[in-house]
Amino acid sequence: MGDPTTELEQLRTELRRREAEVAEQERQLQRYAADLRETFKQERERAQQLRDSYVATVRALANAVEARDAYTGRHAERVASYALMIARAHGTTMADDPQAEFGFLLHDIGKVAVPDAILFKPEPLNEAERSLMERHALVGWEILRDVDWLAEAKAVVRHHHERWDGDGYPDRLAGEEIPLAARIFAVADTLDALTTDRPYRPGRSLAVAREIIAAHAGTQFDPAVAEALGRLDDDALDAVREEHT
């Protein structure tokens, strides 16, 4: 039988060794966790920088389109803000997706291919001119077609002139065949068009614009989206006009 004192000392030595190993493992885990936090922070910063770059690029493209038309002013900024507000009122999480905002801002990029004589004509367009004007939705989609990071935004560009009843363009989609972002944008776009001064008519009041959109719910517009607009306060919509005029 061994010496109890010696065995006890051996046990104490083994215990201290195990405690040292555990302590070293904890320090390694802490260092690993710190490295992960730093890596995550750097990746998040890089992702934010990339997103900021995307936003700057999209806004530059939108501004280039709007620079041709002094009458619509900051139309893209206004209508994008309206559309995001309507999306929130509708209950969709789309307002948190930058792809939706990119599509709202770039909706009219295809108008770079429309001649000024047609784009700024104060009288009604003839059939040939209207056909050329309506091509801007497809032209815009074609311009952005190979830009992978605008995948969902391109649906808004292509389909923002579709109608709930199927009489829109370019693909004559109807009802829920039309992407939700495009349905939301259609209401926002009409709201801005009705309430903005144009060379051939003054802008209408917000109350009149609401009435017109409500009257076309179920034909031109998704009824649920038109209803979402109706839940927005006038003050909130007026604030958008003031900010982006």
C-alpha positions as CSV (number, residue, x, y, z in Angstrom):
1,M,0.0,0.0,0.0
2,G,1.4,3.4,-1.0
3,D,2.1,6.3,1.2
4,P,-1.1,8.3,1.6
5,T,0.8,11.6,1.8
6,T,2.5,10.9,-1.5
7,E,-0.7,9.9,-3.2
8,L,-2.5,13.0,-1.9
9,E,0.3,15.2,-3.2
10,Q,0.1,13.5,-6.6
11,L,-3.7,14.1,-6.7
12,R,-3.1,17.7,-5.8
13,T,-0.5,18.1,-8.6
14,E,-2.9,16.4,-11.1
15,L,-5.7,18.7,-10.0
16,R,-3.5,21.8,-10.5
17,R,-2.5,20.5,-13.9
18,R,-6.2,20.0,-14.9
19,E,-7.1,23.4,-13.6
20,A,-4.3,25.0,-15.6
21,E,-5.5,23.2,-18.7
22,V,-9.1,24.4,-18.2
23,A,-7.9,27.9,-17.6
24,E,-5.8,27.9,-20.8
25,Q,-8.8,26.5,-22.7
26,E,-11.0,29.3,-21.4
27,R,-8.4,31.9,-22.4
28,Q,-8.3,30.3,-25.9
29,L,-12.1,30.4,-26.2
30,Q,-12.1,34.0,-25.1
31,R,-9.5,34.9,-27.7
32,Y,-11.5,33.0,-30.3
33,A,-14.6,34.8,-29.3
34,A,-12.8,38.1,-29.5
35,D,-11.5,37.3,-32.9
36,L,-15.0,36.3,-34.1
37,R,-16.5,39.6,-32.8
38,E,-13.8,41.6,-34.5
39,T,-14.3,39.6,-37.8
40,F,-18.0,40.1,-37.6
41,K,-17.6,43.8,-36.9
42,Q,-15.3,44.2,-39.9
43,E,-17.6,42.2,-42.1
44,R,-20.6,44.3,-41.0
45,E,-18.7,47.5,-41.7
46,R,-17.6,46.2,-45.2
47,A,-21.2,45.2,-45.9
48,Q,-22.5,48.6,-44.9
49,Q,-19.8,50.3,-47.0
50,L,-20.9,48.1,-50.0
51,R,-24.6,48.9,-49.4
52,D,-23.7,52.6,-49.1
53,S,-21.9,52.3,-52.4
54,Y,-24.9,50.6,-54.0
55,V,-27.3,53.3,-52.7
56,A,-25.0,56.1,-54.0
57,T,-24.8,54.4,-57.4
58,V,-28.6,54.0,-57.6
59,R,-29.3,57.6,-56.5
60,A,-26.7,58.8,-59.1
61,L,-28.6,56.9,-61.8
62,A,-31.9,58.2,-60.7
63,N,-30.6,61.7,-60.6
64,A,-29.3,61.4,-64.1
65,V,-32.7,60.5,-65.3
66,E,-34.4,63.3,-63.4
67,A,-31.9,65.9,-64.6
68,R,-33.7,65.8,-68.0
69,D,-37.0,67.0,-66.5
70,A,-37.2,70.2,-64.5
71,Y,-40.9,69.8,-63.9
72,T,-40.9,66.6,-62.0
73,G,-38.2,67.8,-59.6
74,R,-37.1,65.1,-57.2
75,H,-39.9,62.7,-58.3
76,A,-37.9,59.5,-57.7
77,E,-37.1,60.5,-54.1
78,R,-40.7,61.4,-53.4
79,V,-42.3,58.4,-54.9
80,A,-39.7,56.1,-53.3
81,S,-40.6,57.6,-49.9
82,Y,-44.3,57.3,-50.6
83,A,-43.9,53.7,-51.7
84,L,-42.0,52.7,-48.6
85,M,-44.6,54.3,-46.4
86,I,-47.4,52.4,-48.2
87,A,-45.4,49.2,-47.9
88,R,-45.2,49.6,-44.1
89,A,-49.0,50.4,-43.9
90,H,-49.7,47.3,-46.0
91,G,-47.8,45.2,-43.4
92,T,-45.1,43.9,-45.7
93,T,-41.5,43.8,-44.6
94,M,-40.5,45.1,-48.0
95,A,-39.7,48.5,-46.6
96,D,-36.7,47.0,-44.9
97,D,-35.4,45.5,-48.1
98,P,-33.0,47.8,-50.0
99,Q,-33.9,46.0,-53.3
100,A,-37.4,47.5,-53.1
101,E,-36.1,51.1,-52.6
102,F,-33.6,50.6,-55.5
103,G,-36.5,49.6,-57.8
104,F,-38.6,52.6,-56.7
105,L,-35.7,55.0,-57.3
106,L,-34.8,53.5,-60.7
107,H,-38.3,52.9,-62.1
108,D,-38.0,55.4,-64.9
109,I,-34.4,54.7,-66.0
110,G,-35.7,53.5,-69.3
111,K,-36.8,57.0,-70.2
112,V,-33.2,57.8,-71.1
113,A,-34.1,56.2,-74.4
114,V,-37.2,58.4,-74.9
115,P,-36.7,61.4,-77.2
116,D,-37.2,64.8,-75.6
117,A,-39.9,65.7,-78.1
118,I,-42.0,62.9,-76.8
119,L,-41.0,63.1,-73.1
120,F,-41.8,66.8,-72.8
121,K,-44.7,67.1,-75.3
122,P,-47.4,69.2,-73.6
123,E,-50.2,67.8,-75.7
124,P,-51.5,64.2,-75.6
125,L,-49.3,61.7,-77.4
126,N,-50.4,60.1,-80.6
127,E,-50.5,56.3,-80.9
128,A,-46.9,55.9,-82.2
129,E,-45.5,58.3,-79.6
130,R,-47.3,56.5,-76.8
131,S,-46.1,53.1,-78.0
132,L,-42.5,54.5,-77.9
133,M,-43.1,56.0,-74.4
134,E,-44.4,52.7,-73.1
135,R,-41.2,51.0,-74.1
136,H,-39.4,52.7,-71.3
137,A,-40.4,49.9,-68.9
138,L,-38.8,47.2,-71.0
139,V,-35.8,49.4,-71.9
140,G,-35.2,50.1,-68.2
141,W,-35.3,46.4,-67.4
142,E,-32.9,45.7,-70.3
143,I,-30.5,48.4,-69.0
144,L,-30.4,46.7,-65.6
145,R,-30.8,43.1,-66.8
146,D,-27.2,42.1,-66.2
147,V,-26.8,43.9,-62.8
148,D,-27.0,41.0,-60.5
149,W,-27.3,43.0,-57.3
150,L,-30.5,44.6,-58.6
151,A,-32.2,41.3,-59.0
152,E,-35.5,42.2,-57.3
153,A,-35.4,45.9,-58.1
154,K,-35.6,45.0,-61.8
155,A,-39.1,43.7,-61.3
156,V,-40.3,47.1,-60.2
157,V,-38.7,48.7,-63.3
158,R,-40.3,46.3,-65.7
159,H,-43.8,46.0,-64.1
160,H,-44.6,49.4,-62.5
161,H,-47.1,50.2,-65.3
162,E,-49.0,46.9,-65.0
163,R,-52.6,47.2,-63.9
164,W,-54.6,45.1,-61.5
165,D,-57.2,44.3,-64.3
166,G,-54.5,43.2,-66.7
167,D,-54.7,46.2,-69.1
168,G,-51.3,47.6,-68.3
169,Y,-47.9,47.1,-69.9
170,P,-45.5,45.6,-70.9
171,D,-46.6,42.1,-70.0
172,R,-50.3,42.6,-69.3
173,L,-50.0,40.9,-65.9
174,A,-53.1,40.9,-63.7
175,G,-53.8,40.7,-60.0
176,E,-51.2,39.0,-57.9
177,E,-49.2,38.0,-61.0
178,I,-47.8,41.6,-60.7
179,P,-45.0,41.7,-58.1
180,L,-46.2,43.3,-54.9
181,A,-43.4,45.9,-55.0
182,A,-44.7,47.0,-58.5
183,R,-48.3,47.1,-57.2
184,I,-47.3,49.3,-54.3
185,F,-45.2,51.5,-56.5
186,A,-48.1,52.1,-59.0
187,V,-50.1,53.7,-56.2
188,A,-47.2,55.8,-55.0
189,D,-46.4,56.9,-58.6
190,T,-49.9,57.9,-59.3
191,L,-50.2,59.8,-56.0
192,D,-47.1,61.9,-56.9
193,A,-48.2,62.4,-60.5
194,L,-51.6,63.7,-59.4
195,T,-50.2,66.1,-56.7
196,T,-47.3,67.5,-58.8
197,D,-47.6,70.6,-61.0
198,R,-47.1,69.8,-64.7
199,P,-46.7,72.1,-67.7
200,Y,-50.2,71.2,-68.9
201,R,-52.0,71.3,-65.4
202,P,-51.5,72.3,-61.8
203,G,-51.1,69.6,-59.2
204,R,-54.3,68.4,-57.4
205,S,-54.9,68.3,-53.7
206,L,-54.0,65.3,-51.7
207,A,-57.7,64.7,-51.0
208,V,-58.6,64.7,-54.7
209,A,-55.7,62.3,-55.4
210,R,-56.9,60.0,-52.7
211,E,-60.4,59.9,-54.2
212,I,-59.1,59.2,-57.7
213,I,-56.9,56.3,-56.5
214,A,-59.7,54.9,-54.3
215,A,-62.1,55.0,-57.3
216,H,-59.6,53.0,-59.4
217,A,-59.0,50.3,-56.8
218,G,-59.8,46.9,-58.2
219,T,-59.2,48.1,-61.8
220,Q,-55.9,50.0,-62.1
221,F,-54.7,49.3,-58.5
222,D,-54.5,46.5,-56.0
223,P,-57.4,47.2,-53.6
224,A,-55.3,46.2,-50.6
225,V,-52.6,48.6,-51.6
226,A,-55.0,51.4,-52.2
227,E,-56.5,50.8,-48.8
228,A,-53.0,51.0,-47.3
229,L,-52.6,54.4,-48.7
230,G,-55.9,55.4,-47.1
231,R,-54.5,54.6,-43.7
232,L,-51.6,57.1,-44.0
233,D,-51.9,60.5,-42.4
234,D,-52.0,63.6,-44.7
235,D,-49.3,65.2,-42.5
236,A,-46.9,62.3,-43.2
237,L,-47.5,62.5,-46.9
238,D,-47.1,66.3,-46.9
239,A,-43.8,66.0,-45.0
240,V,-42.5,63.8,-47.9
241,R,-43.4,66.5,-50.4
242,E,-41.8,69.2,-48.4
243,E,-38.6,67.2,-47.9
244,H,-38.2,66.2,-51.6
245,T,-39.4,69.3,-53.5
